[in-house]
Amino acid sequence: MTDLDQLTQALAHNLKRLRTERGFTLEALATRAGVSRGMLIQIEQARTNPSVGTVVKIGDALGVSVQTLLKERDLTVRLVHADQAVRLWSTEAGSHSILLAGTEAPGPLELWQWRLMPGEGSDSDAHPVGTTELIHVTDGVLTLVVGDNEHQVPAGTSATFPSHVAHSYRNNGSEPVEMTMAVSVPPPR
C-alpha cells in the first residue's frame, strides 16, 4: 500500500468516526463544511483524494486539525521524522506546504513548513472565529494578505493574525519564500 493509499484510508476511517461521534449526518456535515454530500461519501469510502482545501473545511467543521483527520493511530508521544511529514499542496514550479505535526491542545494546533516559488501563492478560505495563525519567514519576502490588507513580511520576521477572514500567501519577489506556520483553531463549541 502506498503512502497516499494509507492517508486515504486513515482519512476515510477518521472522517466517519469523528462524524459519527459528533452525531452529524452526512447532510449536516456537508452543510457545516460547505462540501457536497457526495464528496463526503467518496472520502468515507476511500474512493477519492480530496484537495487540501476540502480537508481543511471538513476539519474546521468537525473542530479538529488536518493532522487528526490524517493520523493512523493515537500515541502519547509522537515523533514525526522528516520523511513522515505530509506534503499536502504543491505546484510544478516547486511551491509546497508540508504539515510537520499537529495535535488537539485544547483545539487543533498544526505546524506547517511552506515554500512559495516566485510568482506563486496560495489562497485560504476563512477559518472558524478564534483561529490564529503565526508565521515566521526564513527566506525571501512573503506578501501576506488578510482580508483587504496586504503586508510585506521579510526574512527574519514573524507575524500573527486572526485567520477567520479570507487570507492568502504570495511570493511577488524573485527568490523563493520559505516560512514556518502554526495554526491554532479553537475547540468546537
Accessible surface in RSA format (square Angstrom, percent):
REM  Atomic radii and reference values for relative SASA: ProtOr
REM  Chains: A
REM  Algorithm: Lee & Richards
REM  Probe-radius: 1.40
REM  Slices: 20
REM RES _ NUM      All-atoms   Total-Side   Main-Chain    Non-polar    All polar
REM                ABS   REL    ABS   REL    ABS   REL    ABS   REL    ABS   REL
RES MET A   1   159.42  82.6  79.30  52.5  80.12 190.8  83.23  70.8  76.19 100.9
RES THR A   2    84.97  60.4  76.29  77.3   8.67  20.7  81.81 109.9   3.16   4.8
RES ASP A   3   111.49  78.1 105.22 104.7   6.27  14.8  33.90  79.8  77.58  77.4
RES LEU A   4    90.13  50.2  86.54  61.9   3.59   9.0  87.64  61.6   2.49   6.7
RES ASP A   5    64.88  45.4  63.56  63.3   1.32   3.1   9.51  22.4  55.37  55.2
RES GLN A   6    69.05  38.6  66.16  48.4   2.89   6.9   8.15  17.3  60.91  46.2
RES LEU A   7    41.99  23.4  41.57  29.7   0.42   1.1  41.84  29.4   0.15   0.4
RES THR A   8    19.07  13.6  15.67  15.9   3.41   8.1  14.18  19.1   4.89   7.4
RES GLN A   9    89.43  50.0  86.25  63.0   3.18   7.6  20.98  44.7  68.45  51.9
RES ALA A  10    10.23   9.4   1.58   2.4   8.65  19.7   9.70  13.7   0.53   1.4
RES LEU A  11     5.73   3.2   5.73   4.1   0.00   0.0   5.73   4.0   0.00   0.0
RES ALA A  12     7.54   6.9   6.75  10.4   0.79   1.8   7.01   9.9   0.53   1.4
RES HIS A  13   117.64  64.3 108.61  75.5   9.03  23.1  77.48  79.9  40.16  46.7
RES ASN A  14     6.60   4.5   6.60   6.4   0.00   0.0   0.00   0.0   6.60   6.4
RES LEU A  15     0.03   0.0   0.03   0.0   0.00   0.0   0.03   0.0   0.00   0.0
RES LYS A  16   112.90  55.1 112.90  69.3   0.00   0.0  56.31  50.7  56.59  60.3
RES ARG A  17    81.58  34.3  73.21  37.3   8.38  19.9  48.83  66.7  32.75  19.9
RES LEU A  18     7.66   4.3   7.66   5.5   0.00   0.0   7.66   5.4   0.00   0.0
RES ARG A  19    29.19  12.3  29.19  14.9   0.00   0.0   0.00   0.0  29.19  17.7
RES THR A  20    87.45  62.2  73.12  74.1  14.33  34.2  68.77  92.4  18.68  28.2
RES GLU A  21   110.87  63.7  70.58  53.4  40.29  95.9  44.88  86.8  65.99  53.9
RES ARG A  22    81.89  34.4  54.05  27.6  27.85  66.3  34.02  46.5  47.87  29.0
RES GLY A  23    63.85  78.7   0.00   N/A  63.85  78.7  35.31  96.9  28.54  63.9
RES PHE A  24    38.32  19.2  33.06  20.5   5.26  13.7  34.00  20.6   4.32  12.4
RES THR A  25    77.01  54.8  72.65  73.7   4.36  10.4  71.69  96.3   5.32   8.0
RES LEU A  26    30.24  16.8  28.00  20.0   2.24   5.6  28.00  19.7   2.24   6.0
RES GLU A  27    92.09  52.9  88.97  67.3   3.11   7.4  59.40 114.9  32.68  26.7
RES ALA A  28    40.76  37.5  31.03  47.9   9.73  22.1  39.70  55.9   1.06   2.8
RES LEU A  29     0.00   0.0   0.00   0.0   0.00   0.0   0.00   0.0   0.00   0.0
RES ALA A  30    11.83  10.9   9.55  14.7   2.28   5.2   9.88  13.9   1.95   5.2
RES THR A  31   115.27  82.0  90.95  92.2  24.32  58.0  72.58  97.5  42.69  64.5
RES ARG A  32   140.35  58.9 104.64  53.3  35.71  85.0  35.88  49.0 104.47  63.3
RES ALA A  33     8.56   7.9   0.00   0.0   8.56  19.5   2.65   3.7   5.90  15.6
RES GLY A  34    58.17  71.7   0.00   N/A  58.17  71.7  36.87 101.2  21.30  47.7
RES VAL A  35    16.84  11.1   7.38   6.7   9.45  22.8  13.80  12.0   3.04   8.2
RES SER A  36    72.14  61.0  54.70  73.0  17.44  40.2  53.85 114.7  18.29  25.6
RES ARG A  37   110.29  46.3 105.83  53.9   4.45  10.6  32.73  44.7  77.55  47.0
RES GLY A  38    37.76  46.6   0.00   N/A  37.76  46.6  31.90  87.5   5.86  13.1
RES MET A  39    57.30  29.7  55.67  36.8   1.64   3.9  56.28  47.9   1.02   1.4
RES LEU A  40     0.38   0.2   0.38   0.3   0.00   0.0   0.38   0.3   0.00   0.0
RES ILE A  41    41.26  23.5  40.16  29.9   1.11   2.7  41.26  29.7   0.00   0.0
RES GLN A  42    71.67  40.1  71.67  52.4   0.00   0.0   4.01   8.5  67.66  51.3
RES ILE A  43     1.34   0.8   0.77   0.6   0.57   1.4   0.93   0.7   0.41   1.1
RES GLU A  44    26.20  15.0  11.08   8.4  15.12  36.0   3.84   7.4  22.36  18.3
RES GLN A  45   102.01  57.0  78.77  57.6  23.24  55.3  34.82  74.1  67.20  51.0
RES ALA A  46    25.55  23.5   6.42   9.9  19.14  43.5   6.42   9.0  19.14  50.7
RES ARG A  47   152.56  64.1 116.02  59.1  36.54  87.0  60.10  82.1  92.45  56.0
RES THR A  48    31.67  22.5  21.91  22.2   9.76  23.3  11.22  15.1  20.45  30.9
RES ASN A  49    92.43  63.7  67.18  64.9  25.25  60.8  18.48  44.5  73.95  71.5
RES PRO A  50    16.29  11.9   1.88   1.7  14.41  52.4   5.67   4.7  10.62  66.0
RES SER A  51    70.75  59.8  53.06  70.8  17.69  40.7  55.96 119.2  14.79  20.7
RES VAL A  52    36.05  23.7  30.78  27.9   5.26  12.7  32.19  28.0   3.85  10.5
RES GLY A  53    38.03  46.9   0.00   N/A  38.03  46.9  33.00  90.6   5.03  11.3
RES THR A  54    22.95  16.3  21.33  21.6   1.62   3.9   0.54   0.7  22.42  33.9
RES VAL A  55     8.52   5.6   8.50   7.7   0.03   0.1   8.52   7.4   0.00   0.0
RES VAL A  56    32.95  21.7  32.06  29.0   0.89   2.1  32.64  28.4   0.30   0.8
RES LYS A  57    74.11  36.2  70.61  43.3   3.50   8.3  28.91  26.0  45.20  48.1
RES ILE A  58     0.07   0.0   0.07   0.1   0.00   0.0   0.07   0.0   0.00   0.0
RES GLY A  59     1.09   1.3   0.00   N/A   1.09   1.3   1.09   3.0   0.00   0.0
RES ASP A  60    30.85  21.6  21.57  21.5   9.28  21.9  10.47  24.7  20.37  20.3
RES ALA A  61     8.64   7.9   0.37   0.6   8.28  18.8   7.54  10.6   1.10   2.9
RES LEU A  62     1.05   0.6   0.00   0.0   1.05   2.7   0.55   0.4   0.51   1.4
RES GLY A  63     7.05   8.7   0.00   N/A   7.05   8.7   4.59  12.6   2.46   5.5
RES VAL A  64     9.27   6.1   6.13   5.5   3.14   7.6   6.13   5.3   3.14   8.5
RES SER A  65     1.66   1.4   0.00   0.0   1.66   3.8   1.66   3.5   0.00   0.0
RES VAL A  66     4.71   3.1   4.25   3.8   0.46   1.1   4.25   3.7   0.46   1.2
RES GLN A  67    11.41   6.4  11.41   8.3   0.00   0.0   3.28   7.0   8.13   6.2
RES THR A  68    10.12   7.2   9.99  10.1   0.12   0.3   7.61  10.2   2.51   3.8
RES LEU A  69     0.00   0.0   0.00   0.0   0.00   0.0   0.00   0.0   0.00   0.0
RES LEU A  70    12.67   7.1   9.33   6.7   3.34   8.4   9.39   6.6   3.28   8.8
RES LYS A  71    51.62  25.2  46.75  28.7   4.87  11.6  19.67  17.7  31.95  34.0
RES GLU A  72   122.44  70.3  84.95  64.3  37.49  89.3  30.36  58.7  92.08  75.2
RES ARG A  73   165.74  69.6 152.40  77.7  13.35  31.8  63.10  86.2 102.64  62.2
RES ASP A  74   111.24  77.9  86.85  86.4  24.39  57.7  37.41  88.0  73.84  73.6
RES LEU A  75    81.44  45.4  51.35  36.7  30.09  75.6  57.72  40.5  23.72  63.8
RES THR A  76   146.51 104.2 105.01 106.5  41.50  98.9  76.73 103.1  69.78 105.5
RES VAL A  77   115.77  76.2  96.18  87.1  19.59  47.2  99.19  86.2  16.57  44.9
RES ARG A  78    94.99  39.9  69.22  35.3  25.77  61.4  27.98  38.2  67.01  40.6
RES LEU A  79   128.85  71.8 111.81  80.0  17.04  42.8 113.63  79.8  15.22  41.0
RES VAL A  80    44.17  29.1  11.36  10.3  32.81  79.1  11.95  10.4  32.22  87.4
RES HIS A  81   106.65  58.3 101.67  70.7   4.98  12.7  65.87  67.9  40.78  47.5
RES ALA A  82    99.37  91.4  69.04 106.5  30.33  69.0  78.34 110.3  21.03  55.7
RES ASP A  83   130.80  91.6  91.95  91.5  38.85  91.9  51.60 121.4  79.20  79.0
RES GLN A  84    97.78  54.7  80.41  58.8  17.37  41.4  31.04  66.1  66.73  50.6
RES ALA A  85    23.69  21.8   4.93   7.6  18.76  42.7   5.55   7.8  18.14  48.1
RES VAL A  86    23.64  15.6  20.56  18.6   3.08   7.4  23.64  20.5   0.00   0.0
RES ARG A  87   134.07  56.3 107.59  54.8  26.48  63.1  39.67  54.2  94.40  57.2
RES LEU A  88    39.16  21.8  20.39  14.6  18.77  47.2  24.67  17.3  14.49  39.0
RES TRP A  89    58.49  23.5  51.88  25.1   6.61  15.5  37.22  19.8  21.27  34.5
RES SER A  90    65.10  55.0  39.50  52.7  25.60  59.0   5.91  12.6  59.19  82.9
RES THR A  91    46.88  33.3  28.56  29.0  18.32  43.7  37.83  50.8   9.05  13.7
RES GLU A  92   191.22 109.8 148.18 112.1  43.04 102.5  70.18 135.7 121.03  98.8
RES ALA A  93    59.92  55.1  31.33  48.4  28.59  65.0  43.19  60.8  16.73  44.3
RES GLY A  94    27.40  33.8   0.00   N/A  27.40  33.8  26.41  72.5   0.99   2.2
RES SER A  95     0.17   0.1   0.00   0.0   0.17   0.4   0.00   0.0   0.17   0.2
RES HIS A  96    12.99   7.1  12.99   9.0   0.00   0.0   5.64   5.8   7.36   8.6
RES SER A  97     1.38   1.2   1.38   1.8   0.00   0.0   0.00   0.0   1.38   1.9
RES ILE A  98    25.08  14.3  25.08  18.7   0.00   0.0  25.08  18.1   0.00   0.0
RES LEU A  99     1.39   0.8   0.19   0.1   1.20   3.0   0.19   0.1   1.20   3.2
RES LEU A 100    48.13  26.8  45.26  32.4   2.86   7.2  45.42  31.9   2.71   7.3
RES ALA A 101    35.04  32.2  34.76  53.6   0.28   0.6  35.04  49.3   0.00   0.0
RES GLY A 102    18.90  23.3   0.00   N/A  18.90  23.3   3.82  10.5  15.07  33.8
RES THR A 103    66.97  47.6  60.07  60.9   6.90  16.4  40.85  54.9  26.11  39.5
RES GLU A 104    67.13  38.5  44.48  33.7  22.64  53.9  40.98  79.3  26.14  21.3
RES ALA A 105    57.53  52.9  32.58  50.3  24.95  56.7  39.06  55.0  18.46  48.9
RES PRO A 106   119.60  87.2  93.91  85.6  25.68  93.4 102.85  84.9  16.74 104.0
RES GLY A 107     4.07   5.0   0.00   N/A   4.07   5.0   0.88   2.4   3.19   7.1
RES PRO A 108     0.01   0.0   0.00   0.0   0.01   0.0   0.01   0.0   0.00   0.0
RES LEU A 109    67.05  37.3  66.18  47.3   0.87   2.2  66.18  46.5   0.87   2.3
RES GLU A 110    12.39   7.1  11.55   8.7   0.84   2.0   0.97   1.9  11.43   9.3
RES LEU A 111    72.85  40.6  72.44  51.8   0.40   1.0  72.44  50.9   0.40   1.1
RES TRP A 112    14.21   5.7  14.21   6.9   0.00   0.0  12.40   6.6   1.81   2.9
RES GLN A 113    67.59  37.8  67.59  49.4   0.00   0.0   9.23  19.6  58.36  44.3
RES TRP A 114    22.21   8.9  22.21  10.8   0.00   0.0  22.08  11.8   0.13   0.2
RES ARG A 115    88.27  37.1  88.21  45.0   0.06   0.1   2.23   3.0  86.04  52.1
RES LEU A 116     0.27   0.1   0.27   0.2   0.00   0.0   0.27   0.2   0.00   0.0
RES MET A 117    43.59  22.6  43.59  28.8   0.00   0.0  42.77  36.4   0.82   1.1
RES PRO A 118    53.86  39.3  36.73  33.5  17.13  62.3  37.00  30.6  16.86 104.8
RES GLY A 119    70.49  86.9   0.00   N/A  70.49  86.9  35.55  97.5  34.95  78.3
RES GLU A 120    40.36  23.2  34.56  26.1   5.80  13.8  21.10  40.8  19.27  15.7
RES GLY A 121    23.18  28.6   0.00   N/A  23.18  28.6   0.07   0.2  23.10  51.7
RES SER A 122    18.66  15.8  13.37  17.8   5.29  12.2   5.29  11.3  13.37  18.7
RES ASP A 123   106.93  74.9  78.15  77.8  28.79  68.1  34.17  80.4  72.77  72.6
RES SER A 124    25.85  21.8  17.11  22.8   8.74  20.1  15.43  32.9  10.42  14.6
RES ASP A 125    85.70  60.0  78.00  77.6   7.69  18.2  26.60  62.6  59.09  58.9
RES ALA A 126    53.51  49.2  31.39  48.4  22.12  50.3  31.39  44.2  22.12  58.6
RES HIS A 127    24.05  13.1  16.78  11.7   7.26  18.6  12.02  12.4  12.02  14.0
RES PRO A 128    45.30  33.0  32.36  29.5  12.95  47.1  44.64  36.9   0.66   4.1
RES VAL A 129    99.61  65.5  93.37  84.5   6.24  15.0  93.37  81.1   6.24  16.9
RES GLY A 130    46.67  57.6   0.00   N/A  46.67  57.6  30.42  83.5  16.25  36.4
RES THR A 131     0.49   0.3   0.00   0.0   0.49   1.2   0.00   0.0   0.49   0.7
RES THR A 132    47.42  33.7  47.42  48.1   0.00   0.0  24.51  32.9  22.91  34.6
RES GLU A 133     1.72   1.0   1.72   1.3   0.00   0.0   0.00   0.0   1.72   1.4
RES LEU A 134    87.06  48.5  85.86  61.4   1.19   3.0  85.95  60.4   1.11   3.0
RES ILE A 135     4.67   2.7   0.00   0.0   4.67  11.3   2.49   1.8   2.18   5.9
RES HIS A 136    69.34  37.9  69.00  48.0   0.34   0.9  49.98  51.5  19.36  22.5
RES VAL A 137     0.00   0.0   0.00   0.0   0.00   0.0   0.00   0.0   0.00   0.0
RES THR A 138    70.50  50.1  52.61  53.3  17.89  42.6  47.48  63.8  23.02  34.8
RES ASP A 139    75.56  52.9  74.12  73.8   1.44   3.4  16.45  38.7  59.10  58.9
RES GLY A 140    22.38  27.6   0.00   N/A  22.38  27.6  12.43  34.1   9.96  22.3
RES VAL A 141    68.37  45.0  63.22  57.2   5.15  12.4  63.22  54.9   5.15  14.0
RES LEU A 142     0.00   0.0   0.00   0.0   0.00   0.0   0.00   0.0   0.00   0.0
RES THR A 143     1.73   1.2   1.73   1.8   0.00   0.0   0.62   0.8   1.12   1.7
RES LEU A 144     4.69   2.6   4.69   3.4   0.00   0.0   4.69   3.3   0.00   0.0
RES VAL A 145    33.54  22.1  33.54  30.4   0.00   0.0  33.54  29.1   0.00   0.0
RES VAL A 146    21.69  14.3  19.27  17.4   2.41   5.8  19.27  16.7   2.41   6.5
RES GLY A 147    37.53  46.3   0.00   N/A  37.53  46.3  24.42  67.0  13.11  29.4
RES ASP A 148   149.94 105.0 114.11 113.6  35.83  84.7  37.09  87.3 112.85 112.5
RES ASN A 149    93.67  64.6  90.67  87.6   3.00   7.2  10.98  26.4  82.69  79.9
RES GLU A 150   110.23  63.3  81.50  61.7  28.73  68.4  21.66  41.9  88.57  72.3
RES HIS A 151    88.94  48.6  84.15  58.5   4.79  12.3  56.68  58.4  32.26  37.5
RES GLN A 152   102.14  57.1  78.22  57.2  23.93  57.0  56.26 119.8  45.88  34.8
RES VAL A 153     5.50   3.6   5.45   4.9   0.05   0.1   5.50   4.8   0.00   0.0
RES PRO A 154    60.90  44.4  60.90  55.5   0.00   0.0  60.90  50.3   0.00   0.0
RES ALA A 155    51.28  47.1  30.60  47.2  20.68  47.0  30.95  43.6  20.32  53.8
RES GLY A 156    60.63  74.8   0.00   N/A  60.63  74.8  30.91  84.8  29.72  66.6
RES THR A 157    52.89  37.6  49.20  49.9   3.69   8.8  37.79  50.8  15.10  22.8
RES SER A 158    73.66  62.2  50.19  67.0  23.47  54.1  35.34  75.3  38.32  53.7
RES ALA A 159    26.65  24.5  15.67  24.2  10.98  25.0  25.76  36.3   0.90   2.4
RES THR A 160    91.38  65.0  69.20  70.2  22.18  52.9  62.73  84.3  28.65  43.3
RES PHE A 161    13.59   6.8  11.41   7.1   2.18   5.7  13.59   8.2   0.00   0.0
RES PRO A 162    74.63  54.4  73.93  67.4   0.71   2.6  74.36  61.4   0.27   1.7
RES SER A 163     0.00   0.0   0.00   0.0   0.00   0.0   0.00   0.0   0.00   0.0
RES HIS A 164    69.88  38.2  57.66  40.1  12.22  31.3  33.27  34.3  36.61  42.6
RES VAL A 165    55.15  36.3  52.20  47.3   2.96   7.1  55.15  47.9   0.00   0.0
RES ALA A 166    62.65  57.6  56.40  87.0   6.24  14.2  56.66  79.8   5.98  15.8
RES HIS A 167     5.22   2.9   0.10   0.1   5.13  13.1   3.04   3.1   2.18   2.5
RES SER A 168    10.58   8.9  10.56  14.1   0.03   0.1   4.81  10.2   5.77   8.1
RES TYR A 169     5.51   2.6   5.51   3.1   0.00   0.0   3.12   2.3   2.40   3.0
RES ARG A 170    72.82  30.6  72.82  37.1   0.00   0.0  24.68  33.7  48.14  29.2
RES ASN A 171     0.95   0.7   0.47   0.4   0.49   1.2   0.00   0.0   0.95   0.9
RES ASN A 172   105.12  72.5  70.17  67.8  34.96  84.2  33.58  80.8  71.55  69.2
RES GLY A 173    39.12  48.2   0.00   N/A  39.12  48.2  31.07  85.3   8.04  18.0
RES SER A 174    96.39  81.5  71.84  95.9  24.55  56.6  49.66 105.7  46.73  65.5
RES GLU A 175   115.48  66.3 113.05  85.5   2.43   5.8  46.97  90.8  68.52  55.9
RES PRO A 176    46.17  33.7  44.35  40.4   1.82   6.6  44.35  36.6   1.82  11.3
RES VAL A 177     0.62   0.4   0.37   0.3   0.26   0.6   0.37   0.3   0.26   0.7
RES GLU A 178    27.45  15.8  27.45  20.8   0.00   0.0  15.92  30.8  11.53   9.4
RES MET A 179     2.85   1.5   0.28   0.2   2.57   6.1   1.30   1.1   1.55   2.0
RES THR A 180    49.46  35.2  49.07  49.7   0.39   0.9  27.61  37.1  21.86  33.0
RES MET A 181     6.17   3.2   5.23   3.5   0.94   2.2   1.07   0.9   5.10   6.8
RES ALA A 182    24.66  22.7  23.34  36.0   1.32   3.0  23.34  32.9   1.32   3.5
RES VAL A 183    11.81   7.8  11.75  10.6   0.06   0.1  11.75  10.2   0.06   0.2
RES SER A 184    44.24  37.4  44.17  59.0   0.07   0.2  12.00  25.6  32.24  45.2
RES VAL A 185     9.95   6.6   7.95   7.2   2.00   4.8   7.95   6.9   2.00   5.4
RES PRO A 186    35.08  25.6  24.62  22.4  10.46  38.0  31.20  25.8   3.88  24.1
RES PRO A 187    61.82  45.1  56.40  51.4   5.42  19.7  56.40  46.6   5.42  33.7
RES PRO A 188    76.17  55.5  46.65  42.5  29.52 107.3  56.13  46.3  20.04 124.6
RES ARG A 189   238.22 100.0 161.19  82.2  77.03 183.4 108.62 148.5 129.60  78.5
END  Absolute sums over single chains surface
CHAIN  1 A     9888.0       7611.4       2276.7       5511.6       4376.5
END  Absolute sums over all chains
TOTAL          9888.0       7611.4       2276.7       5511.6       4376.5
